[in-house]
Amino acid sequence: VSEMIESLKKEGIMSLSEAVINEDMVKQTAYKNILKMFKLFSLTDEEKRVLMYLSFMPLGGVNVRSFRYWADIDSTKIIKDLETKSWLFKNTEGIALHPIIKEVIKHEIPANTQNCKEFLDRFTNSIEDQKAWLMKKDEKDKLSCVAREVLAVFCDICEETEELYYHAQALFSFFVDTKYAAELAEKIYDYHRKKYGEDSFLAVRSIFKLGWVYSFDMQL
């Protein structure tokens, strides 16, 4: 413990709540100190991978069982280790990152379609429209909360994310948020039309889905 304290002091980390001028500066100080800690303490590649995935999960927490499937984690040991090291915490919803730690991870381990390909494939599989149709309302709400966070990170439709967007719009149209579902459906139709041509199967399929989404909410 004494060696750890000395190492922190050498890096200029005395406290995560130093006396500063205002609240915004407190956040800045904590961010800078956690950033130093992240670089100072060694994390395994697998731990970094898990933290990267958690960085685009809801701040309110995510179900451990679901997250383990998406992240392809065989054992809860790595989650327990990261909790022991205070990189993540548990709450009633499951596991989550502190907002400041979340920003540090996003900065240090930026997610992209290459280093998150397997995660995106598994998550897309879990929201496949036939499965979403059979889910209970509370299950859809929780899953759609995660989907919003994932889509916010992977905001551009490309070859790696087009199926994610396709199934996400179906998930949101099932009595979750039809307005948002329509926005996603229009986005995926525009992408398919430009990439494959207006008369292509995928463009026709997506325009059919767009009309189908609108039929769920007459106010649209």
C-alpha positions as CSV (number, residue, x, y, z in Angstrom):
1,V,0.0,0.0,0.0
2,S,2.8,2.4,0.9
3,E,4.5,1.8,-2.5
4,M,1.2,2.5,-4.3
5,I,0.8,5.8,-2.3
6,E,4.3,6.8,-3.2
7,S,3.7,6.0,-6.9
8,L,0.6,8.2,-6.8
9,K,2.4,11.0,-5.2
10,K,5.1,10.9,-7.8
11,E,2.4,11.3,-10.4
12,G,1.0,14.3,-8.6
13,I,-2.1,12.4,-7.4
14,M,-2.9,13.5,-3.9
15,S,-6.7,13.3,-4.0
16,L,-9.5,12.9,-6.4
17,S,-11.4,15.7,-4.5
18,E,-8.7,18.4,-4.2
19,A,-9.8,21.9,-3.0
20,V,-10.5,23.8,-6.2
21,I,-12.5,26.9,-7.3
22,N,-15.8,25.4,-8.4
23,E,-17.7,22.2,-9.2
24,D,-16.6,22.1,-12.9
25,M,-13.0,22.3,-11.8
26,V,-13.5,19.4,-9.3
27,K,-14.7,17.3,-12.3
28,Q,-11.7,18.4,-14.3
29,T,-9.3,17.6,-11.4
30,A,-10.8,14.1,-10.9
31,Y,-10.7,13.4,-14.6
32,K,-7.0,14.3,-14.9
33,N,-6.1,12.2,-11.8
34,I,-8.0,9.2,-12.9
35,L,-6.4,9.5,-16.3
36,K,-3.0,9.4,-14.6
37,M,-4.1,6.4,-12.6
38,F,-5.2,4.6,-15.7
39,K,-1.8,5.0,-17.2
40,L,0.0,4.2,-14.0
41,F,-1.7,1.0,-13.0
42,S,-1.4,-1.9,-15.4
43,L,-4.6,-3.5,-16.8
44,T,-4.7,-6.7,-18.8
45,D,-5.8,-6.6,-22.4
46,E,-9.0,-8.4,-21.4
47,E,-9.7,-5.9,-18.6
48,K,-9.2,-3.0,-21.0
49,R,-11.6,-4.7,-23.5
50,V,-14.3,-5.1,-20.9
51,L,-13.9,-1.5,-19.7
52,M,-14.1,-0.4,-23.3
53,Y,-17.4,-2.2,-23.7
54,L,-18.7,-0.8,-20.5
55,S,-17.9,2.7,-21.6
56,F,-20.9,2.6,-24.0
57,M,-23.3,1.0,-21.6
58,P,-25.9,3.0,-19.7
59,L,-24.7,4.9,-16.6
60,G,-27.6,3.4,-14.7
61,G,-26.1,0.0,-15.1
62,V,-26.4,-3.1,-17.3
63,N,-27.5,-6.7,-16.5
64,V,-24.4,-8.8,-15.8
65,R,-25.7,-11.9,-17.6
66,S,-26.5,-9.9,-20.7
67,F,-23.2,-8.1,-20.7
68,R,-21.2,-11.3,-20.3
69,Y,-22.9,-12.6,-23.4
70,W,-22.2,-9.5,-25.5
71,A,-18.6,-9.2,-24.2
72,D,-18.0,-13.0,-24.5
73,I,-16.9,-13.3,-20.9
74,D,-16.8,-16.9,-19.7
75,S,-16.4,-16.1,-16.0
76,T,-17.4,-13.3,-13.6
77,K,-13.8,-13.2,-12.2
78,I,-12.7,-10.4,-14.5
79,I,-15.8,-8.4,-13.4
80,K,-15.1,-9.0,-9.7
81,D,-11.4,-8.1,-10.2
82,L,-12.3,-4.8,-11.9
83,E,-14.8,-4.1,-9.1
84,T,-12.1,-4.8,-6.5
85,K,-9.8,-2.3,-8.3
86,S,-12.7,0.2,-8.2
87,W,-12.9,0.6,-12.0
88,L,-16.5,-0.5,-12.0
89,F,-19.3,-0.8,-9.4
90,K,-22.5,-2.8,-8.9
91,N,-26.0,-1.4,-8.4
92,T,-29.5,-2.7,-8.6
93,E,-29.4,-2.8,-12.4
94,G,-26.1,-4.7,-12.6
95,I,-22.7,-3.2,-13.3
96,A,-21.7,0.3,-14.4
97,L,-18.8,2.8,-14.7
98,H,-18.6,6.1,-12.9
99,P,-19.3,9.0,-15.4
100,I,-15.7,10.3,-15.0
101,I,-14.2,6.9,-15.4
102,K,-16.4,6.3,-18.4
103,E,-15.0,9.4,-20.1
104,V,-11.4,8.4,-19.3
105,I,-12.0,5.0,-20.9
106,K,-13.6,6.5,-24.0
107,H,-10.5,8.7,-24.3
108,E,-7.9,6.1,-23.7
109,I,-9.6,3.1,-25.4
110,P,-11.8,4.5,-28.2
111,A,-14.3,2.0,-29.5
112,N,-14.6,1.4,-33.3
113,T,-16.2,-1.2,-35.5
114,Q,-13.0,-3.2,-35.7
115,N,-12.2,-3.6,-32.0
116,C,-15.9,-4.0,-31.1
117,K,-16.9,-6.3,-34.0
118,E,-17.7,-9.4,-31.9
119,F,-19.6,-7.3,-29.4
120,L,-21.7,-5.7,-32.1
121,D,-22.4,-9.0,-33.7
122,R,-23.6,-10.5,-30.4
123,F,-25.6,-7.5,-29.4
124,T,-27.2,-7.4,-32.8
125,N,-28.1,-11.1,-32.4
126,S,-29.8,-10.4,-29.1
127,I,-32.1,-7.7,-30.5
128,E,-33.0,-9.6,-33.7
129,D,-36.5,-8.6,-34.5
130,Q,-38.2,-12.0,-34.0
131,K,-36.7,-12.1,-30.4
132,A,-37.7,-8.5,-29.7
133,W,-41.3,-9.3,-30.7
134,L,-41.5,-11.9,-28.0
135,M,-40.0,-9.9,-25.2
136,K,-41.9,-8.4,-22.2
137,K,-42.2,-4.7,-22.0
138,D,-39.7,-4.2,-19.2
139,E,-37.2,-6.4,-21.1
140,K,-37.6,-4.2,-24.3
141,D,-37.2,-1.0,-22.3
142,K,-34.0,-2.2,-20.7
143,L,-32.6,-3.5,-24.0
144,S,-33.6,-0.4,-25.8
145,C,-31.8,1.7,-23.2
146,V,-28.6,-0.1,-24.0
147,A,-29.3,0.1,-27.7
148,R,-29.5,3.9,-27.5
149,E,-26.1,4.0,-25.9
150,V,-24.5,1.7,-28.5
151,L,-26.0,3.6,-31.4
152,A,-24.8,6.9,-29.9
153,V,-21.2,5.5,-30.1
154,F,-21.6,3.9,-33.6
155,C,-23.6,6.7,-35.0
156,D,-22.7,6.0,-38.7
157,I,-24.2,3.2,-40.6
158,C,-21.6,1.1,-42.4
159,E,-21.3,-2.5,-43.5
160,E,-20.5,-3.5,-39.8
161,T,-23.5,-1.7,-38.3
162,E,-26.3,-1.9,-40.9
163,E,-27.8,-5.0,-39.4
164,L,-27.6,-3.5,-35.9
165,Y,-29.5,-0.5,-37.2
166,Y,-32.0,-2.7,-39.0
167,H,-32.9,-4.7,-35.9
168,A,-32.7,-1.7,-33.5
169,Q,-35.4,0.1,-35.4
170,A,-37.6,-3.0,-35.1
171,L,-36.9,-3.1,-31.3
172,F,-37.9,0.5,-30.8
173,S,-41.0,0.1,-32.9
174,F,-42.4,-2.6,-30.6
175,F,-44.2,-0.1,-28.3
176,V,-40.9,1.5,-27.0
177,D,-40.3,4.7,-29.0
178,T,-41.9,4.7,-32.5
179,K,-40.6,8.2,-33.3
180,Y,-37.0,7.1,-32.7
181,A,-37.7,3.9,-34.6
182,A,-38.9,5.9,-37.6
183,E,-35.7,8.0,-37.5
184,L,-33.6,4.8,-37.6
185,A,-35.7,3.3,-40.3
186,E,-35.4,6.4,-42.5
187,K,-31.6,6.4,-41.9
188,I,-31.2,2.7,-42.8
189,Y,-33.4,3.1,-45.9
190,D,-31.3,6.1,-47.1
191,Y,-28.1,4.1,-46.5
192,H,-29.4,1.1,-48.4
193,R,-30.8,3.2,-51.3
194,K,-27.5,5.0,-51.8
195,K,-25.3,1.9,-51.4
196,Y,-27.3,-0.8,-53.2
197,G,-29.6,1.2,-55.4
198,E,-33.3,2.1,-55.1
199,D,-34.5,-1.1,-56.7
200,S,-32.2,-3.4,-54.6
201,F,-33.7,-6.0,-52.3
202,L,-32.2,-4.3,-49.2
203,A,-33.6,-0.9,-50.2
204,V,-37.0,-2.4,-50.8
205,R,-36.9,-4.3,-47.6
206,S,-36.0,-1.2,-45.6
207,I,-38.7,1.0,-47.2
208,F,-41.2,-1.7,-46.4
209,K,-39.9,-1.7,-42.8
210,L,-40.2,2.1,-42.7
211,G,-43.9,1.9,-43.6
212,W,-44.3,-0.9,-41.1
213,V,-42.8,1.3,-38.4
214,Y,-45.2,4.2,-39.3
215,S,-48.2,1.8,-39.1
216,F,-47.4,1.3,-35.4
217,D,-48.2,4.9,-34.5
218,M,-50.9,6.8,-36.3
219,Q,-49.6,10.1,-34.9
220,L,-46.5,9.8,-37.0
